[in-house]
Amino acid sequence: MPVNGIFGTTIDVLGKSIDLRTKSQNLISSNIANAETPNYIPKSLDFEQELQSAVKSGSKGTPAITHPRHLPLRGSGAGLQSVTGQVVETPAKTPGNDGNAVELENEMGKLLENQIMFNASVQMLSKKFSDLSVAIKGGN
């Protein structure tokens, strides 16, 4: 449930980032698990550009249609809620003899980078809620 008006879109962006980073982590983990699978091509989730575009466009997402007779608004689908990323194949430049295109060192680097970005998003989100808690309690 979005918390509108308190932090602008910050909480929504951080929440979406956490969701997408989780999906990315699953794909990277799958790539690592299939490092010995013949003819396996690694996949990654490409979402950064799509997320940035949604934030820059300033859309607040699709308004809820709570009744079957409500009409959808034009152009309302380009918000943060519609950002899902795109799964793309990312094969190695030189696949192994068995056709496997996973470069384990590269995947481990992606895993580390994704985990750092996930942790940063969680910490920022936690800080936002901590600030809200302090404001509610009266400043101490």
C-alpha positions as CSV (number, residue, x, y, z in Angstrom):
1,M,0.0,0.0,0.0
2,P,1.6,3.3,-1.0
3,V,2.2,5.9,1.6
4,N,1.3,9.0,-0.4
5,G,2.2,12.5,0.7
6,I,4.6,11.7,3.5
7,F,7.9,11.2,1.6
8,G,6.8,11.9,-2.0
9,T,7.7,8.9,-4.1
10,T,10.8,7.8,-2.1
11,I,9.2,4.9,-0.3
12,D,7.5,3.7,-3.5
13,V,10.8,3.8,-5.4
14,L,12.7,2.1,-2.7
15,G,10.1,-0.6,-2.4
16,K,10.1,-1.2,-6.1
17,S,13.9,-1.3,-6.1
18,I,13.9,-3.9,-3.4
19,D,11.3,-6.0,-5.4
20,L,13.4,-5.8,-8.6
21,R,16.7,-6.5,-6.8
22,T,15.1,-9.6,-5.3
23,K,14.1,-10.8,-8.7
24,S,17.5,-10.1,-10.0
25,Q,19.1,-12.0,-7.1
26,N,17.0,-15.0,-8.0
27,L,18.2,-14.9,-11.7
28,I,21.8,-14.5,-10.7
29,S,21.6,-17.4,-8.2
30,S,20.0,-19.5,-10.9
31,N,22.9,-18.7,-13.2
32,I,25.4,-19.7,-10.6
33,A,23.5,-22.9,-9.9
34,N,23.6,-23.8,-13.6
35,A,27.3,-23.1,-14.0
36,E,27.8,-26.7,-15.0
37,T,24.7,-27.2,-17.0
38,P,25.5,-27.9,-20.7
39,N,24.2,-25.2,-23.2
40,Y,22.9,-23.0,-20.3
41,I,22.8,-19.3,-21.2
42,P,22.7,-17.0,-18.2
43,K,20.0,-14.4,-17.7
44,S,19.8,-11.1,-16.0
45,L,17.0,-8.6,-15.1
46,D,17.4,-5.2,-16.9
47,F,15.3,-2.7,-15.0
48,E,17.5,0.3,-14.0
49,Q,16.6,2.4,-17.1
50,E,12.9,1.6,-16.9
51,L,12.9,2.5,-13.2
52,Q,14.7,5.8,-13.8
53,S,12.3,6.7,-16.6
54,A,9.3,6.0,-14.4
55,V,10.8,8.2,-11.6
56,K,11.6,11.0,-14.0
57,S,8.2,11.0,-15.6
58,G,6.7,11.8,-12.2
59,S,3.8,9.4,-12.5
60,K,2.3,8.2,-9.4
61,G,1.2,4.8,-10.8
62,T,-2.1,3.6,-11.9
63,P,-5.1,4.7,-9.8
64,A,-7.0,1.9,-8.3
65,I,-10.2,0.8,-10.1
66,T,-12.4,-0.1,-7.2
67,H,-15.6,-0.6,-9.1
68,P,-16.3,-2.4,-12.4
69,R,-17.9,0.8,-13.8
70,H,-14.8,2.9,-13.2
71,L,-13.1,4.1,-16.4
72,P,-9.3,3.7,-16.7
73,L,-7.4,7.0,-17.1
74,R,-5.5,7.6,-20.3
75,G,-1.7,7.3,-20.0
76,S,-1.9,6.0,-16.4
77,G,0.1,2.8,-17.0
78,A,3.6,4.3,-17.0
79,G,4.1,4.6,-13.2
80,L,6.3,2.8,-10.8
81,Q,3.8,-0.1,-10.4
82,S,4.2,-1.0,-14.1
83,V,8.0,-1.3,-13.8
84,T,8.8,-5.0,-14.1
85,G,12.2,-5.1,-15.8
86,Q,13.1,-7.3,-18.7
87,V,14.8,-10.7,-18.5
88,V,17.6,-10.8,-21.0
89,E,20.1,-13.4,-21.9
90,T,23.7,-12.4,-21.1
91,P,26.0,-15.1,-22.6
92,A,29.7,-15.2,-22.1
93,K,31.9,-14.1,-25.0
94,T,33.5,-17.5,-25.1
95,P,31.2,-20.3,-24.0
96,G,32.8,-23.5,-22.6
97,N,33.2,-26.7,-24.6
98,D,29.8,-27.9,-23.4
99,G,28.1,-24.7,-24.6
100,N,27.6,-23.3,-21.1
101,A,27.9,-19.5,-21.2
102,V,28.2,-18.8,-17.5
103,E,31.3,-17.0,-16.3
104,L,31.3,-17.8,-12.6
105,E,33.5,-14.9,-11.6
106,N,31.3,-12.4,-13.5
107,E,28.1,-13.8,-11.9
108,M,29.7,-13.6,-8.4
109,G,30.5,-10.0,-9.1
110,K,26.9,-9.3,-10.2
111,L,25.6,-11.1,-7.1
112,L,27.8,-8.9,-4.8
113,E,26.8,-5.7,-6.6
114,N,23.1,-6.6,-6.5
115,Q,23.3,-7.5,-2.8
116,I,25.0,-4.2,-1.9
117,M,22.4,-2.2,-3.8
118,F,19.6,-4.3,-2.1
119,N,21.1,-3.7,1.3
120,A,21.4,0.1,0.6
121,S,17.7,0.3,-0.5
122,V,16.6,-1.6,2.7
123,Q,18.7,0.7,4.9
124,M,17.3,3.8,3.2
125,L,13.8,2.5,3.6
126,S,14.4,1.7,7.2
127,K,15.8,5.2,7.8
128,K,12.6,6.7,6.3
129,F,10.4,4.7,8.6
130,S,12.6,5.5,11.5
131,D,12.3,9.2,10.8
132,L,8.6,8.8,10.6
133,S,8.6,7.1,13.9
134,V,10.6,9.9,15.5
135,A,8.2,12.5,14.1
136,I,5.2,10.6,15.4
137,K,6.7,10.3,18.9
138,G,7.5,13.9,19.1
139,G,11.1,14.4,18.1
140,N,13.2,12.3,20.5
